[in-house]
Amino acid sequence: MRDYLLIIIGLVGPFFMIKYRAQIGDAVGEAAWMKKVGGVHNVIIIAALLIFFWTIAEMTGTTSILFSPIKSILPGLREEAAPAF
């Protein structure tokens, strides 16, 4: 039951994040680093898209395919960097 609820939130939540990005942006405020990516409104849009695609990947079981480029970029997530026990 919990998985279905998280899937519904992950699919519907980003829609409301994009629809109400002005109100969310006013509540969150704008940090200096957000100006470099286009402001708080663009950060909210990017976060909503990431949540949406992550939810789709979790539903279909393809998170390893979706996040493989990220794993190759970040040094702590590379498979060869993991210690062998």
PyMOL commands that set and color helices and strands:
alter all, ss='L'
color gray80, all
select helices_A, chain A and resi 2-19+21-28+32-35+40-60+63-66+68-73+75-77+79-81
alter helices_A, ss='H'
color red, helices_A
deselect
rebuild
show_as cartoon
